[in-house]
Amino acid sequence: MRVAAPPDEEGRLAALYEARVLDTPPEDDFDDIALLAAEICGTPVGMVSLVDAERQWIKAKVGVDYDETPRDESFCAHTIQDHDVLEVPDAGADPRFAAGPFVLGKNFRFYAGAPVVLDGTHAVGTICVLDKVPRALTASQRRALRCLARHTAVQLELRRYAQHAGTVADRMRQLDRMKDSFLAGVSHELRTPLTSIRGYLEILLADGFDPETSQRFLAVMQRNSDRLLRLIDDLLTVARLNESGMELHLAELDLAELAQQVTTACRPLAEHRDVALHNLMDRPVLARGDGRRLGQALNHLVVNAIKFTSPGGEIIVRGTAGDEPELVIVDTGVGIPAAELPHVFDRFFRSTAADRMAAPGPGLGLSIVNLIIEAHHGSIHLDSEPGVGTTVRLTLPRA
């Protein structure tokens, strides 16, 4: 009785699973359809059944007390092969079904089923009726089965749309929260250095300071100006990527040399925060990429590690050559909760640790890193455990 899967099996199952109806409790809308099918066709059994990968699951039923059967044993596995009514006047005389459990075990002789079709393409189940005596449907009964099958498809489509609408609504709420958080964060990021610069300007304009004090004030102003420029650069980078993608200037490069440049540049910040920064890349690791962009990505990752590693902690940068050159940044920082890991590459996402530690930044760094690595057809993986630390792995195309 086994029948081959339809040609659209993958899409058929995807459409069925999107409806999220399998293994749900009874519902009046579907129960009424099963009852109407049995009443109209004059049979003791009516069912709304759905065929998944291994079974026929019965959403609604009249006249039977079981909830599912193996797919290989079901009439409905044959019905979903086509988009029209399958009628078996006498299953006992049909070689496809005569030796099957529905005939020999349950003593059913008559079957008729209309496929439930989603997207105008995928038959995901049936409206079917059964009887223990051979018989035939009238033309009007066949039309009624088709009508009930279309009504069932509408019910399932409504479920799919509701699921999709719910997902979209959740995403919109999330985007609204991210927008509000972004506006608050950017406002704070802009206001803080600007307030500092303005304050020191007012003091300098008052005059009367010795050159050493003036130089110290100017150094503070320069640091705050650099902070503003980094923020604006990040915002412009994301805006450009949204509009036209990323233009790369690809060439062979040594990731070990790149790591040396970045760790050297970041070491003063690490020393200021009493964090040990170790570069263990002592051999060439050749890859193909845009040195400026990859340097930008690695700088973001190392600075991020420094920001979230407590004094006395350490950061290790290492790499391996091979079919997929790899860069690894390991820190002993605060870590990221498991619930936040799926969102760390979202634009404007700030972790609870960032908010708790009042770490500067609008939440664009990891998003930019991810975009740079994706543009190189590489991959980035982040593992983290609160209180233990974070490991980031970058893989890139080989030179």
C-alpha positions in Angstrom: 0.0 0.0 0.0 3.1 2.2 0.2 3.0 5.1 -2.2 5.8 7.4 -3.3 6.0 10.9 -1.9 4.6 13.7 -4.2 7.2 15.7 -6.3 6.5 18.7 -4.1 7.0 16.9 -0.8 9.4 19.4 0.7 7.2 22.4 -0.1 4.1 20.5 0.9 5.5 19.7 4.4 6.8 23.3 4.8 3.3 24.6 4.0 1.7 22.2 6.5 4.1 23.0 9.3 3.7 26.7 8.8 0.0 26.3 9.7 1.0 24.9 13.1 -2.1 22.7 13.3 -0.6 19.3 13.9 -1.3 17.8 17.3 -3.6 20.6 18.3 -6.9 20.1 20.3 -10.3 19.6 18.6 -11.9 22.8 17.2 -15.5 23.3 16.2 -14.7 24.7 12.8 -12.9 21.4 11.8 -15.3 19.2 13.7 -18.2 20.7 11.7 -16.4 19.9 8.4 -15.9 16.3 9.3 -19.6 16.0 10.4 -20.9 17.7 7.2 -18.7 15.4 5.0 -20.2 12.3 6.6 -23.8 13.7 6.5 -23.6 14.8 2.9 -22.1 11.5 1.7 -24.2 9.3 3.9 -21.3 7.5 5.4 -20.6 6.5 9.1 -17.1 8.0 9.0 -16.0 11.5 8.1 -12.5 13.0 8.7 -10.3 16.0 8.3 -6.9 14.5 8.0 -3.4 15.9 7.5 -0.5 14.0 6.0 2.9 14.7 7.4 6.2 13.0 6.7 5.4 9.7 8.5 1.7 9.7 9.4 -1.8 10.7 8.7 -3.0 12.8 11.7 -6.7 13.3 12.1 -7.7 16.8 13.1 -11.4 16.1 13.2 -13.4 12.9 13.0 -16.8 11.3 13.1 -17.3 7.6 13.5 -13.7 6.6 14.5 -11.8 6.7 17.8 -8.2 6.9 16.6 -6.1 10.0 16.1 -3.5 8.9 13.6 -2.3 6.1 11.4 1.0 5.4 9.6 1.2 7.2 6.3 2.0 4.0 4.5 -1.3 2.5 5.6 -3.5 5.4 4.7 -5.8 6.0 1.8 -5.0 9.7 2.1 -1.4 9.2 1.1 -2.7 8.4 -2.3 -5.2 11.3 -2.4 -2.5 13.9 -1.9 -0.8 12.7 -5.1 -3.4 14.7 -7.1 -5.7 17.7 -6.8 -9.0 15.9 -7.4 -11.3 13.6 -5.5 -10.0 10.0 -5.1 -12.8 7.5 -4.9 -12.4 3.8 -4.1 -15.8 2.1 -4.6 -14.6 -1.2 -3.3 -11.2 -1.3 -1.5 -11.4 -5.1 -1.2 -11.3 -5.4 -5.0 -8.6 -2.7 -5.4 -5.0 -4.2 -5.4 -3.6 -1.0 -3.8 -5.7 -1.5 -0.7 -7.1 -5.0 -0.5 -4.3 -6.3 1.7 -4.1 -3.2 3.9 -5.1 -2.8 7.5 -8.1 -0.6 6.7 -9.7 -3.4 4.7 -8.4 -6.5 6.6 -8.3 -4.9 10.1 -11.0 -2.3 10.2 -13.2 -3.8 7.5 -13.6 -0.6 5.5 -14.5 -1.1 1.8 -15.4 2.4 0.6 -13.2 5.5 0.6 -13.5 8.9 -1.0 -11.2 11.9 -0.3 -10.8 15.4 -1.6 -7.3 17.0 -1.2 -6.8 20.1 0.9 -4.5 22.3 -1.2 -2.5 25.2 0.1 -1.0 27.9 -2.1 -2.8 26.3 -5.0 0.0 23.8 -5.2 0.6 21.7 -2.1 -1.9 19.0 -1.0 -1.4 18.8 2.7 -4.3 16.6 3.7 -7.8 15.5 2.9 -11.5 15.6 3.7 -12.4 12.0 3.5 -15.3 9.6 4.2 -15.3 5.9 4.7 -17.9 3.1 4.8 -17.9 -0.6 5.5 -19.9 -1.4 2.4 -19.0 -0.8 -1.3 -20.7 2.2 -2.8 -20.2 5.3 -5.0 -20.7 9.0 -4.6 -23.1 11.1 -6.6 -21.8 14.1 -8.6 -23.2 16.5 -6.0 -21.5 14.6 -3.2 -18.2 14.9 -5.0 -18.7 18.7 -5.4 -19.6 19.0 -1.8 -16.3 17.2 -0.8 -14.3 19.5 -3.0 -16.1 22.5 -1.4 -15.4 21.3 2.1 -11.8 20.7 1.2 -11.5 24.3 -0.1 -13.1 25.5 3.2 -10.6 23.6 5.2 -7.7 25.0 3.1 -9.1 28.5 3.9 -9.0 27.7 7.6 -5.4 26.5 7.4 -4.4 29.6 5.3 -5.9 31.8 8.0 -3.8 30.1 10.6 -0.7 30.6 8.4 -1.5 34.3 7.9 -2.2 34.7 11.7 1.2 33.1 12.5 2.9 35.3 9.9 1.1 38.4 11.2 2.1 37.6 14.8 5.7 37.2 13.8 5.6 40.5 11.9 3.9 42.2 14.8 6.5 40.9 17.2 9.3 42.0 14.9 7.8 45.5 14.6 7.5 45.8 18.4 11.1 44.7 18.6 12.2 47.2 16.0 10.3 50.0 17.8 12.1 49.1 21.0 15.4 49.0 19.2 14.6 52.4 17.6 13.8 54.0 20.9 16.9 52.4 22.5 19.0 53.6 19.5 17.7 57.2 19.7 18.3 57.3 23.4 21.7 55.7 23.0 22.8 58.0 20.1 21.5 61.1 21.9 23.6 60.1 24.9 26.7 59.2 22.8 26.5 62.6 21.1 25.7 64.7 24.1 28.4 63.3 26.4 31.5 64.2 24.3 29.9 67.4 23.0 29.2 68.5 26.6 32.8 67.8 27.6 34.2 69.6 24.6 31.9 72.6 25.2 32.8 72.7 28.9 36.6 72.7 28.2 36.2 75.3 25.4 34.5 77.6 27.9 37.2 77.1 30.4 40.0 77.7 27.8 38.2 80.8 26.5 38.3 82.2 30.0 42.1 82.2 29.5 44.7 82.4 32.3 46.0 78.9 32.0 49.5 77.8 31.7 50.5 75.9 28.5 50.6 72.5 30.3 47.1 72.8 31.6 45.8 74.0 28.2 47.5 71.1 26.5 45.8 68.7 29.0 42.4 70.2 28.3 43.0 70.1 24.5 43.9 66.4 24.8 40.6 65.7 26.5 38.8 67.6 23.8 40.7 65.6 21.1 39.7 62.3 22.7 36.0 63.3 22.8 36.2 64.5 19.2 37.7 61.1 18.2 34.8 59.5 20.0 32.3 61.5 18.0 34.0 60.8 14.8 34.0 57.0 15.5 30.2 57.2 16.2 29.5 59.1 13.0 31.7 56.8 11.0 29.8 53.7 12.3 26.5 55.3 11.5 27.6 56.3 8.0 29.0 52.8 7.4 25.7 51.1 8.3 23.8 53.7 6.1 26.1 53.0 3.1 25.8 49.2 3.5 22.0 49.5 3.6 22.0 51.5 0.3 24.6 49.9 -1.9 26.4 47.0 -0.1 30.1 46.9 0.6 32.8 47.6 -1.9 35.9 45.5 -1.2 39.4 45.8 -2.5 40.5 42.1 -2.3 44.1 41.0 -2.1 46.3 38.4 -0.4 47.0 39.5 3.2 48.6 38.0 6.3 46.1 37.9 9.2 49.0 37.6 11.6 50.3 40.9 10.5 46.8 42.4 10.7 46.4 41.1 14.2 49.8 42.6 15.2 48.7 46.0 13.9 45.4 46.0 15.7 46.7 44.6 19.0 49.5 47.2 19.0 47.0 50.0 18.4 44.7 48.7 21.2 47.3 47.9 23.8 47.3 51.4 25.4 43.6 51.1 26.0 44.1 47.6 27.4 46.9 48.8 29.7 44.7 51.7 30.8 42.0 49.2 31.9 44.6 46.8 33.4 43.7 44.1 30.9 46.4 41.8 29.5 46.2 41.7 25.7 48.2 38.8 24.1 48.8 38.3 20.4 49.8 34.6 19.9 49.9 34.8 16.1 53.7 34.3 15.4 53.3 32.6 11.9 51.8 33.9 8.7 48.1 33.1 8.2 47.3 34.0 4.6 43.8 34.9 3.5 42.1 36.9 0.8 40.3 40.0 1.8 40.2 43.8 2.2 42.9 44.7 4.7 41.2 48.0 5.7 37.8 46.4 6.3 39.1 43.4 8.1 41.3 45.6 10.3 38.1 47.6 11.1 36.3 44.4 12.1 39.2 43.0 14.2 39.6 46.4 15.9 35.9 46.4 16.8 36.2 42.9 18.3 39.3 43.6 20.3 38.0 47.0 21.6 34.8 45.3 22.5 36.7 42.6 24.4 38.6 45.2 26.3 35.5 47.1 27.3 33.8 44.1 28.8 36.8 42.5 30.5 37.3 43.5 34.1 40.7 44.7 35.4 43.1 41.7 35.9 41.5 39.8 33.0 43.1 38.9 29.7 42.4 38.7 26.0 44.1 36.3 23.6 44.2 36.7 19.8 45.3 33.6 17.9 44.9 32.2 14.5 45.3 29.1 12.3 46.1 28.6 8.7 44.5 26.0 6.4 41.6 25.6 4.0 39.7 28.2 6.1 42.1 30.7 7.7 40.8 31.5 11.2 41.1 34.3 13.7 40.0 33.7 17.3 39.6 36.3 20.0 39.1 34.9 23.5 38.4 37.1 26.6 37.7 36.5 30.2 35.0 39.2 30.3 31.5 39.4 31.7 30.1 37.1 29.0 26.7 37.2 27.3 23.5 35.4 28.5 22.3 32.6 26.2 19.0 34.5 25.6 20.9 37.5 24.1 23.3 35.5 21.9 20.8 35.3 18.9 20.6 39.1 18.8 24.3 40.2 19.3 24.7 40.9 15.6 21.4 42.9 15.3 21.9 46.6 14.6 21.5 48.9 17.6 21.3 45.9 20.0 22.9 46.6 23.4 23.4 43.8 25.9 22.3 44.0 29.5 25.9 44.0 30.4 26.5 47.1 28.2 23.7 48.9 29.9 24.7 47.8 33.4 28.3 48.9 32.8 27.3 52.1 31.0 29.6 51.1 28.1 29.7 53.7 25.3 28.4 52.8 21.9 25.0 52.6 20.1 25.2 48.9 19.5 26.6 48.9 15.9 30.0 47.3 16.3 29.2 43.6 16.1 26.6 44.4 13.3 29.4 46.0 11.3 31.8 43.2 11.9 29.1 40.7 10.8 28.5 42.6 7.6 32.2 42.8 6.8 32.7 39.1 7.3 29.6 38.2 5.3 30.8 40.5 2.4 34.1 38.4 2.4 32.0 35.2 2.2 33.4 34.2 5.6 31.7 33.3 8.8 31.6 34.5 12.4 30.7 32.4 15.4 30.3 33.7 18.9 30.3 31.5 22.1 29.9 33.1 25.5 29.1 32.2 29.1 28.3 34.8 31.7 31.1 35.2 34.2 33.5 33.1 32.1 34.1 35.0 28.9 33.5 35.2 25.2 35.1 33.5 22.2 34.7 34.9 18.7 35.8 32.9 15.7 36.3 34.4 12.2 36.8 32.3 9.2 37.8 33.8 5.8 38.5 32.6 2.3 42.0 31.2 1.7 44.5 33.3 -0.3 
